[in-house]
């Protein structure tokens, strides 16, 4: 049974929601809060944090605070879209595997096993290396790699639900496969779907940052947390703020999303029955 009050009684979940809301609001207002985020001022290169530049400037004199906020747009948008793609793919394939069973189930689950057999980052590198770097390839790569965990969760739920009395009664009454799936099975899947989506969102953002860090994701001059951290490594001793602040926002975002996901899981499933294995 869903209990919203259980979520708000969870201090960790509420804290995560507050942190993520602040980051999201700053991201949406980036053009107002930090309008000079992409401007160059070489005379101010590698300036330490100050009132004018709260997070300092990079080697080209660009304001780190503005670039962090503009980079958040990229990381969050890719995270949400890619996670949506993987969840939709996992939902469709999981329903097919669980409902059809037999050979269809065997083929889909073997594909999932193949996906699980490769280290996540290595598989992402392999996918992105065959396409040009950019936002759309990242959507595709992260979405395709992350479907297997969702498919396993959905498959198990569908296999359990389709044997229940109300589904069998609807089938006996003449309901077709489409009606059975949409009206009787999918509603039972939605709660775990929301939980898995939220818990995997932080991992998707981390995966995007990892690819950008390696130069396989978003390319300069477009700001990205992973690329900003990578570019700042050369200045770790002289200008540590180049890596500290993008890394701080990345850490806060992932931690807050994980805390929100834990709260949503407890809200839908207080006994902790929802478990899943996710690649990203």
LUMMAR-599954 format. One line per 8 residues: their letters; for each residue x, y, z of N, C-alpha, C. Coordinates in Angstrom, 2 decimals, m for minus. Layout:
BEGIN
a) X/Y/Z/X/Y/Z/X/Y/Z; ... .
END
This chain:
BEGIN
xxxxxxxx) 0.84/m1.20/0.00/0.00/0.00/0.00/0.88/1.25/0.00; 0.53/2.24/m0.88/1.32/3.45/m1.01/1.02/4.39/0.14; 2.07/4.92/0.75/1.91/5.87/1.85/2.86/7.03/1.63; 2.30/8.18/1.19/3.11/9.37/0.97/3.71/9.86/2.27; 2.93/9.70/3.36/3.44/10.13/4.66/4.70/9.40/5.06; 4.83/8.14/4.65/6.04/7.38/4.96/7.26/8.01/4.29; 7.06/8.55/3.08/8.17/9.21/2.38/8.63/10.45/3.14; 7.66/11.30/3.54/8.02/12.56/4.20/8.43/12.37/5.65 .
xxxxxxxx) 8.19/11.18/6.19/8.69/10.89/7.53/10.12/10.35/7.50; 10.61/10.12/6.29/11.98/9.65/6.09/12.89/10.86/5.92; 13.66/11.18/6.95/14.51/12.36/6.91/15.50/12.35/5.77; 16.07/11.19/5.47/17.04/11.08/4.39/16.39/11.39/3.05; 15.18/10.85/2.83/14.49/11.08/1.56/14.12/12.55/1.40; 13.63/13.17/2.47/13.27/14.59/2.41/14.51/15.45/2.17; 15.62/15.12/2.83/16.87/15.84/2.60/17.32/15.73/1.16; 17.23/14.52/0.60/17.59/14.33/m0.80/16.69/15.12/m1.72 .
xxxxxxxx) 15.39/15.17/m1.41/14.45/15.93/m2.23/14.78/17.42/m2.19; 15.13/17.94/m1.02/15.48/19.36/m0.90/16.74/19.68/m1.70; 17.76/18.85/m1.55/19.02/19.08/m2.27/18.80/19.04/m3.78; 18.09/18.02/m4.24/17.87/17.90/m5.69/17.00/19.04/m6.21; 16.02/19.48/m5.43/15.17/20.60/m5.85/15.99/21.87/m6.01; 16.91/22.12/m5.08/17.78/23.30/m5.17/18.63/23.24/m6.43; 19.22/22.07/m6.69/20.06/21.91/m7.89/19.22/22.09/m9.15; 18.02/21.54/m9.15/17.15/21.65/m10.32/16.73/23.10/m10.57 .
xxxxxxxx) 16.39/23.82/m9.51/15.99/25.22/m9.66/17.16/26.06/m10.17; 18.35/25.85/m9.61/19.53/26.58/m10.08/19.82/26.27/m11.55; 19.60/25.02/m11.93/19.83/24.63/m13.32/18.86/25.32/m14.26; 17.59/25.36/m13.88/16.58/25.99/m14.72/16.79/27.50/m14.82; 17.37/28.10/m13.78/17.61/29.54/m13.75/19.05/29.89/m14.09; 19.76/28.98/m14.74/21.19/29.20/m15.01/21.44/30.46/m15.82; 20.58/30.76/m16.80/20.79/31.94/m17.63/20.62/33.23/m16.83; 19.85/33.16/m15.75/19.63/34.35/m14.92/20.67/34.42/m13.80 .
xxxxxxxx) 20.92/33.27/m13.16/21.84/33.23/m12.02/23.28/33.43/m12.47; 23.64/32.85/m13.60/25.02/32.92/m14.09/25.03/33.13/m15.60; 24.65/34.33/m16.07/24.54/34.58/m17.51/25.87/34.55/m18.25; 26.99/34.69/m17.54/28.29/34.71/m18.21/28.97/33.35/m18.13; 28.19/32.28/m17.98/28.76/30.95/m17.77/29.64/30.48/m18.91; 29.39/30.94/m20.15/30.18/30.46/m21.28/31.07/31.55/m21.86; 31.18/32.70/m21.19/32.01/33.78/m21.70/33.49/33.57/m21.39; 34.36/34.13/m22.23/35.81/34.01/m22.03/36.38/35.35/m21.57 .
xxxxxxxx) 37.24/35.31/m20.57/37.94/36.50/m20.08/39.33/36.05/m19.66; 40.26/36.02/m20.63/41.58/35.46/m20.38/42.33/36.21/m19.28; 42.03/37.48/m19.10/42.72/38.23/m18.05/42.32/37.74/m16.65; 41.24/36.97/m16.55/40.80/36.44/m15.26/40.99/34.93/m15.17; 41.83/34.38/m16.02/42.01/32.92/m16.04/42.58/32.41/m14.71; 42.04/31.29/m14.29/42.46/30.60/m13.05/42.35/31.50/m11.82; 41.33/32.34/m11.80/41.09/33.17/m10.61/40.44/32.32/m9.53; 40.86/32.46/m8.27/40.25/31.67/m7.19/38.83/32.15/m6.91 .
xxxxxxxx) 38.07/31.37/m6.14/36.69/31.77/m5.80/36.66/33.15/m5.16; 35.68/33.95/m5.57/35.53/35.31/m5.07/34.06/35.69/m5.15; 33.73/36.92/m4.74/32.34/37.38/m4.82/31.88/37.45/m6.28; 32.78/37.85/m7.16/32.44/37.94/m8.59/32.31/36.56/m9.21; 33.18/35.65/m8.82/33.16/34.28/m9.34/33.16/33.32/m8.14; 31.99/32.94/m7.64/31.90/32.12/m6.41/32.68/30.82/m6.49; 32.78/30.23/m7.68/33.52/28.97/m7.85/34.84/29.18/m8.56; 35.26/30.41/m8.77/36.49/30.69/m9.48/36.31/30.65/m10.99 .
xxxxxxxx) 37.43/30.72/m11.71/37.39/30.64/m13.18/38.35/29.56/m13.66; 38.16/29.13/m14.92/39.03/28.09/m15.48/40.19/28.72/m16.24; 40.92/27.91/m17.00/42.12/28.39/m17.68/41.81/29.39/m18.79; 40.56/29.44/m19.24/40.15/30.40/m20.27/39.40/31.59/m19.68; 39.35/31.66/m18.36/38.67/32.76/m17.70/37.16/32.59/m17.61; 36.66/31.42/m17.91/35.22/31.19/m17.85/34.78/30.93/m16.42; 33.63/31.44/m16.07/33.09/31.33/m14.72/32.69/29.88/m14.42; 33.32/29.27/m13.42/33.04/27.86/m13.09/31.61/27.68/m12.59 .
xxxxxxxx) 31.12/28.63/m11.81/29.75/28.52/m11.29/28.74/28.43/m12.43; 28.90/29.31/m13.41/27.99/29.27/m14.56/28.12/28.00/m15.36; 29.35/27.54/m15.56/29.55/26.32/m16.35/29.03/25.09/m15.61; 29.14/25.09/m14.29/28.59/23.98/m13.52/27.07/23.92/m13.70; 26.41/25.08/m13.63/24.96/25.11/m13.78/24.53/24.77/m15.20; 25.24/25.28/m16.19/24.91/24.94/m17.57/25.24/23.48/m17.87; 26.30/22.98/m17.24/26.63/21.56/m17.40/25.58/20.66/m16.77; 24.94/21.15/m15.71/23.87/20.38/m15.07/22.73/20.14/m16.03 .
xxxxxxxx) 22.45/21.09/m16.90/21.38/20.90/m17.89/21.68/19.69/m18.77; 22.93/19.60/m19.20/23.31/18.48/m20.05/23.22/17.16/m19.30; 23.84/17.11/m18.13/23.89/15.86/m17.37/22.50/15.39/m16.94; 21.68/16.31/m16.46/20.34/15.93/m16.01/19.44/15.53/m17.17; 19.51/16.28/m18.27/18.65/15.94/m19.42/19.03/14.59/m20.01; 20.34/14.34/m20.14/20.77/13.04/m20.65/20.38/11.93/m19.69; 20.54/12.20/m18.39/20.17/11.19/m17.40/18.70/10.82/m17.47; 17.83/11.83/m17.51/16.39/11.57/m17.54/15.96/10.89/m18.84 .
xxxxxxxx) 16.43/11.39/m19.97/16.01/10.83/m21.25/16.55/9.42/m21.44; 17.84/9.22/m21.16/18.44/7.90/m21.32/17.79/6.89/m20.37; 17.52/7.31/m19.14/16.87/6.40/m18.19/15.47/6.05/m18.65; 14.77/7.01/m19.24/13.43/6.75/m19.76/13.48/5.73/m20.90; 14.48/5.89/m21.78/14.63/4.94/m22.88/14.87/3.52/m22.36; 15.78/3.40/m21.40/16.11/2.07/m20.88/14.92/1.45/m20.15; 14.15/2.26/m19.42/13.00/1.73/m18.70/11.90/1.31/m19.67; 11.68/2.09/m20.72/10.66/1.72/m21.71/11.06/0.42/m22.43 .
xxxxxxxx) 12.33/0.33/m22.83/12.81/m0.90/m23.46/12.68/m2.10/m22.51; 13.11/m1.90/m21.27/13.02/m2.98/m20.30/11.59/m3.38/m20.01; 10.68/m2.38/m19.97/9.27/m2.68/m19.72/8.68/m3.51/m20.85; 8.93/m3.10/m22.08/8.37/m3.83/m23.23/8.92/m5.25/m23.29; 10.24/m5.38/m23.21/10.85/m6.71/m23.31/10.53/m7.57/m22.09; 10.44/m6.95/m20.91/10.10/m7.71/m19.71/8.68/m8.24/m19.75; 7.76/m7.42/m20.25/6.36/m7.87/m20.37/6.27/m9.01/m21.39; 6.96/m8.85/m22.51/6.95/m9.91/m23.53/7.50/m11.21/m22.97 .
xxxxxxxx) 8.63/m11.13/m22.27/9.25/m12.33/m21.73/8.37/m12.99/m20.67; 7.82/m12.20/m19.76/7.02/m12.76/m18.69/5.68/m13.27/m19.13; 5.07/m12.58/m20.08/3.72/m12.98/m20.50/3.75/m14.11/m21.52; 4.65/m14.01/m22.51/4.70/m15.03/m23.56/5.37/m16.30/m23.07; 6.45/m16.15/m22.29/7.19/m17.32/m21.81/7.83/m18.09/m22.95; 8.21/m19.31/m22.68/8.75/m20.19/m23.71/9.97/m19.65/m24.41; 9.97/m19.75/m25.73/11.14/m19.36/m26.52/11.36/m17.85/m26.46; 10.28/m17.07/m26.46/10.43/m15.62/m26.39/11.13/m15.23/m25.10 .
xxxxxxxx) 10.70/m15.82/m24.00/11.33/m15.55/m22.71/12.80/m15.95/m22.72; 13.09/m17.10/m23.29/14.46/m17.59/m23.32/15.37/m16.66/m24.12; 14.92/m16.19/m25.29/15.73/m15.32/m26.13/16.00/m13.98/m25.45; 14.96/m13.37/m24.87/15.11/m12.07/m24.24/16.02/m12.16/m23.02; 15.86/m13.20/m22.22/16.69/m13.33/m21.03/18.14/m13.66/m21.37; 18.36/m14.38/m22.48/19.74/m14.62/m22.90/20.40/m13.33/m23.37; 19.62/m12.46/m24.02/20.14/m11.15/m24.39/20.49/m10.33/m23.14; 19.66/m10.45/m22.13/19.94/m9.76/m20.87/21.22/m10.32/m20.24 .
xxxxxxxx) 21.40/m11.64/m20.29/22.61/m12.24/m19.74/23.85/m11.76/m20.47; 23.75/m11.62/m21.79/24.88/m11.11/m22.57/25.21/m9.68/m22.15; 24.18/m8.86/m21.93/24.39/m7.49/m21.48/25.07/m7.45/m20.13; 24.61/m8.32/m19.21/25.21/m8.37/m17.88/26.63/m8.92/m17.90; 27.01/m9.66/m18.95/28.31/m10.31/m18.99/29.45/m9.30/m19.17; 29.15/m8.11/m19.72/30.19/m7.12/m19.98/30.19/m6.06/m18.87; 31.36/m5.61/m18.45/31.42/m4.47/m17.52/30.71/m3.27/m18.13; 29.96/m2.55/m17.32/29.12/m1.47/m17.82/29.90/m0.43/m18.61 .
xxxxxxxx) 30.97/0.09/m18.02/31.73/1.15/m18.68/32.35/0.66/m19.98; 32.84/m0.57/m19.98/33.43/m1.14/m21.20/32.39/m1.26/m22.30; 31.18/m1.68/m21.93/30.11/m1.81/m22.91/29.71/m0.45/m23.45; 29.65/0.55/m22.58/29.32/1.91/m23.02/30.39/2.46/m23.96; 31.65/2.21/m23.64/32.74/2.66/m24.50/32.64/2.00/m25.87; 32.31/0.72/m25.89/32.17/0.00/m27.16/31.04/0.57/m28.01; 29.92/0.90/m27.37/28.78/1.44/m28.11/29.07/2.84/m28.63; 29.62/3.71/m27.76/29.87/5.09/m28.17/31.04/5.22/m29.14 .
xxxxxxxx) 31.92/4.24/m29.18/33.08/4.33/m30.07/32.69/4.12/m31.54; 31.54/3.53/m31.79/31.12/3.27/m33.17/30.22/4.38/m33.71; 29.90/5.36/m32.87/29.07/6.49/m33.32/29.78/7.78/m32.94; 29.38/8.87/m33.56/29.99/10.16/m33.25/29.54/10.63/m31.87; 30.46/11.27/m31.16/30.13/11.77/m29.83/29.09/12.88/m29.93; 28.19/12.92/m28.98/27.14/13.92/m28.97/26.02/13.52/m28.05; 24.99/14.37/m27.98/23.89/14.13/m27.06/23.06/12.93/m27.49; 22.65/12.88/m28.76/21.80/11.78/m29.23/22.48/10.42/m29.10 .
xxxxxxxx) 23.75/10.26/m29.52/24.42/8.97/m29.29/24.47/8.56/m27.82; 24.61/9.56/m26.92/24.61/9.25/m25.49/23.25/8.74/m25.05; 22.18/9.36/m25.56/20.84/8.88/m25.27/20.72/7.40/m25.64; 21.15/7.09/m26.85/21.02/5.73/m27.37/21.88/4.76/m26.59; 23.15/5.12/m26.38/24.08/4.21/m25.70/23.63/3.90/m24.28; 23.34/4.94/m23.50/22.94/4.75/m22.11/21.59/4.05/m22.02; 20.68/4.35/m22.95/19.38/3.72/m22.94/19.44/2.24/m23.26; 20.24/1.90/m24.27/20.33/0.50/m24.69/21.03/m0.35/m23.63 .
xxxxxxxx) 22.08/0.18/m23.04/22.84/m0.60/m22.07/22.05/m0.86/m20.79; 21.14/0.04/m20.42/20.48/m0.07/m19.14/19.16/m0.81/m19.09; 18.76/m1.48/m20.17/17.43/m2.08/m20.22/17.34/m3.41/m19.45; 18.44/m4.14/m19.34/18.39/m5.52/m18.86/17.87/m5.65/m17.43; 18.33/m4.78/m16.53/17.89/m4.86/m15.14/16.40/m4.63/m15.01; 15.89/m3.65/m15.76/14.45/m3.37/m15.73/13.66/m4.55/m16.28; 14.15/m5.16/m17.35/13.45/m6.29/m17.96/13.33/m7.46/m16.99; 14.36/m7.72/m16.22/14.30/m8.81/m15.25/13.26/m8.56/m14.17 .
xxxxxxxx) 13.21/m7.32/m13.68/12.22/m6.98/m12.65/10.81/m7.15/m13.19; 10.55/m6.59/m14.38/9.21/m6.65/m14.97/8.83/m8.09/m15.28; 9.75/m8.86/m15.81/9.46/m10.26/m16.14/9.00/m11.03/m14.92; 9.70/m10.87/m13.80/9.32/m11.59/m12.59/7.94/m11.20/m12.09; 7.62/m9.91/m12.16/6.31/m9.45/m11.70/5.21/m9.97/m12.61; 5.44/m9.90/m13.93/4.43/m10.35/m14.88/4.17/m11.85/m14.72; 5.21/m12.64/m14.55/5.04/m14.08/m14.39/4.22/m14.40/m13.14; 4.36/m13.57/m12.12/3.59/m13.78/m10.89/2.15/m13.32/m11.05 .
xxxxxxxx) 1.96/m12.14/m11.65/0.62/m11.55/m11.75/m0.27/m12.33/m12.69; 0.30/m12.83/m13.81/m0.55/m13.49/m14.80/m1.18/m14.77/m14.29; m0.70/m15.30/m13.16/m1.27/m16.52/m12.58/m2.33/m16.21/m11.53; m2.52/m14.94/m11.20/m3.48/m14.59/m10.16/m4.93/m14.79/m10.63; m5.83/m14.87/m9.64/m7.21/m15.21/m9.93/m7.90/m14.16/m10.79; m7.65/m12.88/m10.54/m8.37/m11.85/m11.29/m7.95/m11.82/m12.75; m6.68/m12.17/m13.03/m6.23/m12.25/m14.41/m6.82/m13.47/m15.09; m6.84/m14.59/m14.40/m7.42/m15.79/m14.96/m8.93/m15.62/m15.20 .
xxxxxxxx) m9.59/m14.90/m14.28/m11.03/m14.66/m14.45/m11.29/m13.79/m15.68; m10.47/m12.76/m15.87/m10.63/m11.90/m17.04/m10.37/m12.68/m18.33; m9.39/m13.57/m18.27/m9.08/m14.39/m19.45/m10.23/m15.32/m19.76; m10.82/m15.90/m18.73/m11.96/m16.80/m18.92/m13.16/m16.04/m19.48; m13.30/m14.77/m19.08/m14.41/m13.96/m19.56/m14.24/m13.51/m21.00; m13.11/m13.83/m21.60/m12.90/m13.53/m23.01/m12.00/m12.34/m23.29; m11.33/m11.81/m22.29/m10.42/m10.68/m22.51/m9.23/m11.11/m23.36; m8.84/m10.27/m24.33/m7.71/m10.57/m25.19/m6.38/m10.30/m24.52 .
xxxxxxxx) m5.32/m10.65/m25.21/m3.98/m10.47/m24.63/m3.69/m9.00/m24.34; m4.07/m8.12/m25.27/m3.79/m6.70/m25.09/m4.52/m6.15/m23.87; m5.79/m6.52/m23.72/m6.58/m6.06/m22.58/m6.01/m6.61/m21.28; m5.61/m7.87/m21.28/m5.04/m8.47/m20.07/m3.77/m7.74/m19.64; m2.94/m7.43/m20.62/m1.67/m6.78/m20.29/m1.90/m5.34/m19.82; m2.67/m4.58/m20.58/m2.84/m3.15/m20.30/m3.69/m2.90/m19.06; m4.79/m3.62/m18.91/m5.74/m3.32/m17.84/m5.48/m4.09/m16.54; m4.84/m5.24/m16.64/m4.71/m6.07/m15.45/m3.27/m6.32/m14.99 .
xxxxxxxx) m2.32/m6.32/m15.92/m0.94/m6.64/m15.56/m0.10/m5.38/m15.37; m0.17/m4.45/m16.32/0.67/m3.25/m16.23/0.44/m2.44/m14.94; m0.79/m2.28/m14.45/m0.95/m1.54/m13.19/m0.16/m2.14/m12.03; 0.05/m3.46/m12.03/0.82/m4.11/m10.98/2.32/m3.85/m11.14; 2.72/m3.41/m12.32/4.13/m3.18/m12.61/4.55/m1.74/m12.32; 3.58/m0.83/m12.27/3.91/0.60/m12.22/4.69/1.01/m10.97; 4.32/0.47/m9.80/5.03/0.85/m8.58/6.51/0.46/m8.62; 6.84/m0.81/m8.91/8.26/m1.15/m9.05/8.94/m0.37/m10.17 .
xxxxxxxx) 8.19/m0.03/m11.22/8.75/0.73/m12.34/9.24/2.09/m11.87; 8.45/2.77/m11.06/8.83/4.09/m10.54/10.05/3.97/m9.63; 10.07/2.93/m8.81/11.20/2.73/m7.89/12.49/2.49/m8.67; 12.43/1.60/m9.64/13.62/1.25/m10.41/14.10/2.46/m11.23; 13.16/3.22/m11.77/13.52/4.41/m12.54/14.30/5.40/m11.67; 13.79/5.66/m10.48/14.42/6.65/m9.62/15.77/6.18/m9.11; 15.85/4.92/m8.68/17.11/4.41/m8.15/18.20/4.34/m9.22; 17.80/4.12/m10.48/18.79/4.01/m11.55/19.17/5.33/m12.17 .
xxxxxxxx) 18.45/6.40/m11.84/18.70/7.70/m12.47/20.08/8.24/m12.11; 20.45/8.14/m10.85/21.77/8.61/m10.43/22.90/7.86/m11.11; 22.72/6.55/m11.27/23.75/5.75/m11.94/23.88/6.12/m13.41; 22.76/6.50/m14.05/22.81/6.92/m15.45/23.58/8.22/m15.59; 23.34/9.16/m14.68/24.07/10.43/m14.71/25.56/10.20/m14.48; 25.88/9.29/m13.56/27.29/8.95/m13.33/27.92/8.33/m14.57; 27.18/7.48/m15.27/27.70/6.86/m16.48/27.97/7.91/m17.56; 27.06/8.87/m17.70/27.26/9.95/m18.68/28.50/10.76/m18.33 .
xxxxxxxx) 28.68/11.07/m17.05/29.85/11.84/m16.62/31.14/11.06/m16.86; 31.08/9.75/m16.66/32.26/8.91/m16.89/32.66/8.93/m18.36; 31.67/8.84/m19.26/31.97/8.88/m20.69/32.53/10.26/m21.09; 31.95/11.32/m20.56/32.45/12.66/m20.86/33.86/12.85/m20.31; 34.12/12.27/m19.14/35.45/12.33/m18.55/36.48/11.68/m19.47; 36.09/10.60/m20.14/37.00/9.89/m21.03/37.04/10.49/m22.43; 36.25/11.54/m22.66/36.25/12.17/m23.98/35.32/11.53/m24.97; 34.41/10.65/m24.52/33.48/9.96/m25.41/32.06/10.48/m25.30 .
xxxxxxxx) 31.87/11.50/m24.47/30.53/12.04/m24.29/30.40/13.41/m24.91; 29.92/14.37/m24.11/29.75/15.73/m24.59/31.10/16.36/m24.88; 31.20/17.02/m26.03/32.47/17.61/m26.46/32.49/19.12/m26.20; 33.71/19.67/m25.94/33.85/21.12/m25.75/33.36/21.86/m27.01; 32.88/23.10/m26.85/32.87/23.92/m25.62/31.64/23.70/m24.74; 30.76/22.78/m25.12/29.57/22.53/m24.31/29.99/22.02/m22.94; 29.55/22.66/m21.85/29.99/22.22/m20.52/29.33/20.92/m20.09; 30.09/20.08/m19.45/29.60/18.83/m18.89/30.42/18.54/m17.64 .
xxxxxxxx) 29.77/18.04/m16.60/30.48/17.80/m15.35/31.67/16.89/m15.55; 31.49/15.80/m16.26/32.59/14.86/m16.46/33.75/15.49/m17.20; 33.46/16.25/m18.24/34.51/16.89/m19.03/35.19/17.98/m18.23; 34.45/18.71/m17.40/35.05/19.74/m16.56/36.02/19.14/m15.56; 35.65/18.01/m14.97/36.54/17.33/m14.03/37.80/16.86/m14.75; 37.62/16.30/m15.94/38.76/15.82/m16.71/39.71/16.96/m17.08; 39.16/18.09/m17.52/39.99/19.22/m17.92/40.72/19.85/m16.74; 40.14/19.75/m15.55/40.73/20.38/m14.38/41.82/19.57/m13.71 .
xxxxxxxx) 41.97/18.31/m14.11/42.99/17.47/m13.47/44.39/18.06/m13.63; 44.66/18.66/m14.78/45.99/19.24/m15.03/46.30/20.41/m14.10; 45.26/20.96/m13.46/45.45/22.13/m12.59/45.12/21.80/m11.14; 45.19/20.54/m10.79/44.79/20.12/m9.44/45.58/20.84/m8.35; 46.86/21.06/m8.54/47.68/21.69/m7.51/47.56/23.21/m7.49; 47.39/23.82/m8.66/47.35/25.28/m8.73/45.93/25.83/m8.68; 44.94/25.06/m9.17/43.55/25.54/m9.19/42.61/24.37/m8.92; 42.57/23.87/m7.70/41.75/22.68/m7.39/40.25/22.92/m7.55 .
xxxxxxxx) 39.83/24.19/m7.60/38.39/24.46/m7.72/37.84/24.02/m9.09; 38.73/23.83/m10.06/38.27/23.40/m11.38/37.63/22.02/m11.34; 38.13/21.15/m10.48/37.56/19.81/m10.35/36.64/19.67/m9.14; 36.90/20.47/m8.09/36.15/20.31/m6.85/34.66/20.61/m7.03; 34.33/21.74/m7.63/32.94/22.15/m7.69/32.10/21.31/m8.66; 32.60/20.96/m9.86/31.82/20.02/m10.68/31.66/18.67/m10.00; 32.72/18.20/m9.33/32.64/16.93/m8.61/31.66/17.01/m7.45; 31.61/18.17/m6.77/30.69/18.34/m5.66/29.24/18.28/m6.14 .
xxxxxxxx) 28.93/18.99/m7.22/27.56/18.98/m7.74/27.18/17.59/m8.24; 28.12/16.89/m8.87/27.84/15.53/m9.34/27.54/14.62/m8.17; 28.35/14.71/m7.12/28.15/13.88/m5.92/26.83/14.19/m5.24; 26.52/15.47/m5.07/25.26/15.86/m4.43/24.06/15.39/m5.23; 24.15/15.49/m6.55/23.02/15.07/m7.39/22.78/13.57/m7.27; 23.84/12.79/m7.37/23.68/11.33/m7.32/23.22/10.89/m5.94; 23.82/11.45/m4.90/23.42/11.08/m3.53/21.97/11.46/m3.26; 21.55/12.65/m3.69/20.17/13.08/m3.45/19.18/12.19/m4.20 .
xxxxxxxx) 19.52/11.82/m5.43/18.63/10.94/m6.19/18.54/9.56/m5.55; 19.65/9.06/m5.03/19.62/7.76/m4.34/18.78/7.83/m3.08; 18.87/8.94/m2.34/18.05/9.08/m1.14/16.56/9.19/m1.48; 16.26/9.91/m2.56/14.87/9.99/m3.01/14.38/8.61/m3.45; 15.22/7.89/m4.17/14.84/6.54/m4.61/14.58/5.60/m3.46; 15.41/5.68/m2.42/15.19/4.83/m1.25/13.88/5.18/m0.56; 13.56/6.48/m0.51/12.31/6.90/0.10/11.10/6.43/m0.69; 11.19/6.52/m2.02/10.09/6.05/m2.86/9.93/4.54/m2.75 .
xxxxxxxx) 11.05/3.82/m2.67/10.97/2.37/m2.51/10.26/2.01/m1.21; 10.60/2.69/m0.13/9.94/2.41/1.15/8.47/2.83/1.11; 8.16/3.86/0.34/6.78/4.32/0.24/5.90/3.28/m0.47; 6.43/2.70/m1.54/5.66/1.71/m2.28/5.79/0.31/m1.69; 6.95/0.03/m1.09/7.25/m1.33/m0.67/7.93/m1.30/0.69; 7.18/m1.06/1.78/7.79/m0.90/3.10/8.55/m2.11/3.59; 8.25/m3.29/3.07/8.95/m4.50/3.50/10.22/m4.77/2.70; 10.49/m3.89/1.73/11.74/m4.01/0.97/11.78/m5.19/0.02 .
xxxxxxxx) 10.63/m5.51/m0.60/10.61/m6.65/m1.51/11.11/m6.30/m2.90; 11.05/m5.02/m3.23/11.49/m4.61/m4.56/13.00/m4.59/m4.62; 13.55/m5.46/m5.40/15.00/m5.52/m5.60/15.27/m5.61/m7.09; 16.34/m5.00/m7.53/16.66/m5.07/m8.94/18.15/m4.98/m9.13; 18.57/m5.44/m10.27/19.97/m5.33/m10.65/20.04/m4.41/m11.86; 20.77/m3.33/m11.72/20.85/m2.35/m12.79/22.30/m2.14/m13.19; 22.49/m1.97/m14.50/23.84/m1.75/m14.99/24.24/m0.30/m14.85; 23.30/0.64/m15.03/23.62/2.05/m14.96/22.49/2.77/m14.24 .
END
